[in-house]
Amino acid sequence: MDPISIGLAAVGLGMQLFGGISSSEEAKKQAQISQQNFALENKVNDQRRQAMELSANRQSLENYRNVQRAKAAGLNAAVGQHAEFGSGLQGGQAQASDQGMWNAQGIAQNLEIGRNIFGLNSQISGNKALISQSQSAQATDQGISNFGGSLVKNSSTISNIASFGQAQSNNIFGGYPGTYTRQTI
């Protein structure tokens, strides 16, 4: 192989190797950014969960207040009719309490469903992070594989470059200008 072909082959090999290594590094950067996004998504989900918990607490308090208002209104009506000692008042009070308990149960059930959903979302985010790590490792492995493939593919070129360099170091130029005498040392 002539020196220009060997030089071009060496540059091509270098570019292949550089491209494979650079691609692997970029994949690692992308995986890190993905993991940062997953962490941010988890923080957003934590805030949503906190808002859900706060909303459920507010609904529970409002439910309790509604029950108290209903009981107070019933007692006020019974007293206004001089029936505060009758069974109608007790039935009305029980009905208000039952409705409040029914509402409280619905709030608790919805809160539990919300907690389950947030737990599942957290697991999904964890799995996404694992996939991102796996893809980063896969990109690194692919870069190593490409590097090895480049070495195998260009082994004859590498051998020629090494042989050319060795031949150059073994030649001693001498004699008259424009001529040389090859002497092997």
C-alpha positions in Angstrom: 0.0 0.0 0.0 1.3 3.4 -0.8 1.9 6.0 2.0 -1.1 8.2 1.0 -3.5 5.2 1.1 -2.1 4.1 4.5 -2.5 7.7 5.8 -6.1 7.9 4.6 -6.9 4.5 6.1 -5.4 5.6 9.4 -7.4 8.8 9.4 -10.6 6.8 8.6 -9.9 4.3 11.3 -9.3 7.2 13.8 -12.5 8.8 12.8 -14.4 5.6 13.2 -12.9 5.1 16.7 -13.6 8.7 17.7 -17.2 8.5 16.4 -17.9 5.3 18.4 -16.4 6.6 21.6 -18.2 10.0 21.2 -21.5 8.3 20.5 -21.1 6.3 23.7 -20.4 9.5 25.7 -23.4 11.3 24.2 -25.6 8.3 25.1 -24.4 8.5 28.7 -25.2 12.3 28.8 -28.7 11.6 27.5 -29.2 8.9 30.1 -28.1 11.3 32.8 -30.5 13.9 31.6 -33.3 11.3 31.5 -32.5 10.3 35.0 -32.6 14.0 36.1 -36.0 14.3 34.4 -37.3 11.2 36.2 -36.2 12.8 39.5 -38.0 16.0 38.6 -41.1 14.0 37.6 -41.0 12.3 41.0 -40.8 15.6 42.7 -43.8 16.8 40.7 -45.7 13.6 41.6 -44.8 14.2 45.3 -46.3 17.7 45.1 -49.5 16.3 43.4 -49.7 13.7 46.1 -49.4 16.3 48.8 -52.1 18.3 47.1 -54.4 15.3 47.0 -53.8 14.6 50.7 -54.5 18.2 51.6 -57.6 18.2 49.5 -58.8 15.0 51.2 -58.2 16.5 54.6 -60.1 19.6 53.6 -63.0 17.5 52.3 -63.1 15.5 55.5 -63.2 18.7 57.6 -65.9 20.2 55.4 -67.9 17.0 55.7 -67.6 17.2 59.5 -68.7 20.8 59.4 -71.7 19.9 57.2 -72.8 17.2 59.6 -72.5 19.7 62.5 -74.6 22.3 60.5 -77.2 19.7 59.7 -77.5 18.6 63.3 -77.6 22.2 64.5 -80.3 23.1 62.0 -82.3 20.0 63.0 -81.9 20.9 66.7 -82.9 24.5 66.0 -86.0 23.4 64.1 -87.0 21.0 66.9 -86.5 23.6 69.6 -88.5 26.1 67.6 -91.4 23.6 67.5 -90.9 22.5 71.1 -90.1 19.0 69.9 -86.5 18.8 71.2 -87.4 15.9 73.4 -89.1 13.8 70.7 -87.9 10.9 68.7 -88.0 13.0 65.4 -85.0 15.0 66.6 -83.0 11.9 67.4 -83.9 10.4 64.0 -82.8 13.6 62.2 -79.6 13.7 64.1 -78.9 10.1 63.2 -79.6 10.7 59.6 -77.2 13.6 59.5 -74.5 11.5 61.2 -75.1 8.6 58.7 -74.8 10.9 55.7 -71.6 12.3 57.2 -70.2 8.8 57.7 -71.2 7.9 54.1 -69.4 10.9 52.8 -66.3 10.3 55.0 -66.1 6.7 53.7 -66.2 8.0 50.1 -63.4 10.5 50.8 -61.3 7.8 52.5 -61.8 5.4 49.5 -60.9 8.1 47.0 -57.8 8.9 49.1 -56.7 5.3 49.1 -57.2 5.0 45.3 -55.1 8.2 44.9 -52.4 6.8 47.1 -52.3 3.6 45.1 -52.1 5.5 41.8 -49.2 7.5 43.1 -47.5 4.4 44.3 -47.8 2.8 40.8 -46.6 6.0 39.2 -43.5 5.9 41.4 -42.8 2.3 40.4 -43.2 3.3 36.7 -40.7 6.2 37.2 -38.3 3.8 38.8 -38.6 1.4 35.9 -38.0 4.3 33.5 -34.8 5.2 35.3 -33.6 1.5 35.1 -34.3 1.5 31.4 -32.3 4.7 31.0 -29.4 3.2 32.8 -29.6 0.0 30.7 -29.7 2.1 27.5 -26.6 3.9 28.6 -24.8 0.7 29.3 -26.0 -0.7 26.0 -24.6 2.4 24.2 -21.3 2.0 25.9 -21.2 -1.7 25.0 -22.2 -0.8 21.4 -19.3 1.7 21.3 -16.9 -0.9 22.5 -18.3 -3.3 19.9 -17.9 -0.7 17.1 -14.3 -0.1 18.3 -13.6 -3.8 18.1 -15.3 -4.1 14.8 -13.2 -1.2 13.4 -10.0 -2.9 14.6 -11.0 -6.2 13.0 -12.2 -4.5 9.8 -9.0 -2.4 9.5 -6.5 -4.9 10.9 -4.8 -5.1 7.5 -4.5 -1.3 7.3 -3.1 -1.2 10.9 -0.7 -3.9 10.0 0.4 -2.0 6.8 0.8 1.2 8.9 3.0 -0.7 11.4 4.9 -2.4 8.6 5.4 0.9 6.7 6.7 2.6 9.9 9.0 -0.3 10.6 10.4 -0.3 7.0 11.0 3.5 7.3 13.0 3.0 10.4 15.1 0.2 8.9 16.1 2.2 5.7 19.3 4.2 5.7 19.5 6.6 2.9 22.9 7.4 1.6 24.9 7.9 -1.6 24.4 10.6 -4.1 21.4 13.0 -4.1 18.4 11.4 -5.8 19.5 7.9 -5.1 19.5 5.7 -2.1 21.0 2.5 -1.0 18.8 0.3 1.2 20.7 -1.2 4.0 19.0 -3.3 6.6 20.4 -2.9 10.0 
